[in-house]
């Protein structure tokens, strides 16, 4: 779910207006209004902590102490059910976003399902044993011939496939919302390639 969709759902009209103004290219008031996004991120984190007490989490602090911008907003990664958009594309802006989170991946050799930490950065989708690992266990490159599709008829819930010209990958998201976000993010990369 994008920040704008969450803001709309939770009634954060000031944040929604700031995001829409920023996406439309407005300046001046949009920068002031975007400062409201920092409060929005704090409220979101507080709500997540209250809803899931005792759940371990990680926070990536902003590097710039100045006004919060969508590309510098705090990224919150919950271990377990996680999906986060880091950067502006998920907020409707032009700069590329990095999408990351836990999913299960079906192996090619042993055909078992393993939980992996995925990072979609540009047109490369890498997977790791855990967040923070430096070396990926593998990756797939999104090329113009790549296709992504949900697999609602699969015997597991929230499964989708990514078919490259060389290979097909099967992934399982934690829930329908995360499935939709991964499908949308990957399809956006494919569409951008033309």
Secondary structure as UniProt FT lines:
FT   HELIX           3..10
FT   HELIX           13..23
FT   TURN            24..25
FT   HELIX           29..34
FT   HELIX           36..51
FT   TURN            52..54
FT   STRAND          57..60
FT   HELIX           70..72
FT   STRAND          75..78
FT   STRAND          84..87
FT   HELIX           89..91
FT   STRAND          97..106
FT   STRAND          113..121
FT   TURN            122..123
FT   STRAND          124..128
FT   TURN            131..132
FT   STRAND          138..141
FT   TURN            144..145
FT   STRAND          147..150
FT   TURN            152..153
FT   TURN            157..158
FT   STRAND          159..163
FT   STRAND          168..172
FT   HELIX           176..193
//
